[in-house]
Amino acid sequence: MRIWIVSVGEPLPTDGENTRLRRMGNLANCISENGHSVEWFTVSFDHYKKIQRCKEDKDIIVNDNFIMHLVYTSGYKKNISLRRIMQHKAAGRKIYKKMNSLSKPDIIIASMEPLEVSSAATKYGVKNLVPVIVDVRDLWPEIYYEVLPKRVHFLLKPYVEFCRIILRKTMAAAYSIIGLSDKFLEYGLSFAGREKGILDRTFPIAYPNYNYSLYEHSFNKYWGNLGIKTTDFIIVFFGNFGKQFNFESIIEASNLLKDSPSIKFVLCGTGPQLDDVNNRTSSNVIFPGWIEKEQISSMASNANLGIAPYINSKNYTQNTPNKFGEYLSASLPVLVSVSGSMEKALKENHCGYKYNNGSNLAEIIKNYFNNSEKLVEHSINARQLYEQEYNGDVAYSKMLDYLIEVNKTYADNKERIHDTL
């Protein structure tokens, strides 16, 4: 089967040997490893590192079954900016042109956001009678109201309404819809204007099943020069210092715990909040900057807790983001900042807690620090929850089976579909 992936914003397998792949990257590998052909349409600009991968449109052969199509677009410095909106428009236009230059696939799976790109995918699918699955991974455009101050909402309203029009057309044109959670799927279906069908499914974000033991003994190589020891009690954050995270409770907790020298926070990543957080935390907080897979794995295999300081947004209360499965895969109990899906899973499976503020966070950390039996129990439970719900080896195989099912259903009903267009 020939499968197209249309997705912008994720790390690519061509970004480097130790790059951590996300949903579409892991799915693409699963497709190619199982003997199917996959072509991934994306852009030249690296969203995370804010650098260009190439200076012009470029096709890259990853392996015999896997091709990357990178279209050149200008970049942006700020995630919420006019330049990013313009980049999305260019990406949609250029990806649509590229798709039309190739022989058509059997099926397309497209990330819903950015809307200009998913719109291009469904436009192509309708025109060429190719089934398009739209994957709801962010609640665009509603998320704008949550990440920007209320005083500017009146300025946003025309743009959000325009986006809603595009989203309705895109979702209505999709052959099927999937989402990271039931709530996300409902969001997509509401814009499609229909009830859930037999091919509309939920696929939570899964995380690859890494063998962390391979990196367990390389800890000092990567972290010794930062003053971190394997005997330290480590609370780790893997992510970025963007607007989707709130570090206030971590700042407060670090200052409350500064007299416990063996308790250390390791906050990995870069972003606009980094300098401010660095200036307001105690010496028990380490900022290693951007790190790659081997460094992440060595830290995850020696850390004690993972922290997910998300802002109070529907994107995170109604969903279990990538960080959640990543921490669980490394047997790390998870500390979350928001109520909702993650808190519910932690309570039911006894593998972490929601914290309410900095003092509460410090209290939870001290409780784990002083209760090794609870820490071991919650660590075991974390890994069990990962195996049950978030194991990438299982999840991406299920997604591939789903693509095959959708393709067969579409082929069986192609004549009827053609008559309705």
C-alpha positions, 0 to 999 in steps of 0.5 A, a space after each residue: 500500500 502507498 501511504 502519504 503523511 502530511 504533517 508539519 512541525 514534528 522532528 524528522 528522521 533526517 534531523 539526526 541520528 539521535 532525534 526523538 521522533 513523534 507521532 508521525 515519525 514513528 508511524 512512518 517508520 512502522 509503515 516502511 518497516 512493514 513493507 508499505 511505501 510511505 511519503 511524508 510531506 513537510 517543510 524545511 523549517 525546524 519548528 523546535 530548533 528554529 533553523 532551516 533544514 535546507 535552502 530549497 525544496 528537497 526530496 530525501 530517500 530515508 530507505 527503500 520504502 520511505 521518502 521525505 518531501 520537504 518544501 521550502 518555507 521561511 521560518 519564524 522566531 515566535 510560535 505565535 506570530 504573523 510570520 508563522 501564519 504566513 509560513 503555514 499558508 505557504 506550506 499548504 500551497 506548496 505541499 498541495 502543488 507537490 502532491 499534484 506533481 506525483 502519482 496519487 497514493 492509496 490513502 493520506 493521513 494528515 495532522 489537523 494543524 496547521 489548518 492550511 496544510 490539512 485543508 490542502 490534503 483534503 482538497 487533494 483527496 476529494 479531487 483525486 478520490 483518495 481517502 484522507 484521515 485527519 488526525 486531531 492533535 490540537 484544538 485549533 483555532 480555540 487554543 488561541 484564546 487560551 494562550 493569549 491574554 484576554 485583552 487581545 481576544 477581540 483582535 483574534 476573533 476575526 482570524 479565529 472565525 476565519 479558521 473555523 470556516 476552513 476547519 469545517 470544510 476540512 473536517 467535512 471533506 475528511 473520509 474519517 477522523 481520529 484524535 488523541 482522546 475521545 474529547 479531541 475526536 468529538 471536537 473534530 466531529 463537531 466541525 465535520 457536522 456529523 456523528 461518530 462513524 465506524 472508522 472514527 477512532 481514538 489513538 492516544 499519543 504513544 511513545 517508543 519502547 526504548 531499552 533504557 538499560 542501554 544508557 543507564 551506565 552512560 549517565 556520568 558521561 553526559 551529566 557528570 560535568 553538570 554536577 549531577 550524580 546518580 545518587 541524587 533524587 532527580 525530578 526531570 522535565 523534557 520539553 521546551 520553555 514555551 507558552 504551553 508550560 507554567 513553571 511557577 510551581 517549580 520555581 517555588 518548590 525549588 526554593 522551598 527544597 533548596 536545603 535538601 541538596 540531593 533533591 535536584 530538578 533537571 529542566 531540559 530544553 530551550 525557549 522564551 521562558 528559559 532565562 526568566 525561570 533560570 533567574 528565579 530558581 535556586 542552585 538545585 535546578 539544572 538547565 542543560 539546554 537542548 538535548 538529544 536521545 542518548 542524553 534523554 535516555 541516560 537521564 530518564 534511566 536514572 531520574 526518579 520523577 517526571 514533571 509535566 507543568 502544562 498550563 490549564 488548557 483543554 489541550 492538556 486537560 482533555 488529553 494525555 500529551 507526549 510527555 506523559 507516555 515518555 515518562 511512563 515508558 521510563 518507569 517514572 511516576 508523573 507529577 502533573 499540573 492540571 486536572 483531567 485525563 492525566 490526573 485521572 490515569 495517575 489516580 486510577 493506576 497509582 503512579 503519580 499525582 497532580 500538584 496544586 501549587 509550589 508548596 504542594 509540589 514540594 510536599 509531594 516530592 519530599 513524600 516520595 524522597 522519604 518513602 522509597 517503598 512508595 516510589 518503587 511501587 509507583 515506578 512499577 505501576 508507571 511502566 505497567 500503565 505504559 505497557 497497557 496504553 502507551 507502548 509505541 510498538 503496539 500503538 503504531 502497529 494498530 494505526 497501520 492496521 487502521 490505515 489498511 482497514 480504511 483503505 479497504 473500506 474506501 475501495 469497497 465503497 468507491 463507486 458509491 462515494 464517486 456518485 455522491 461527489 
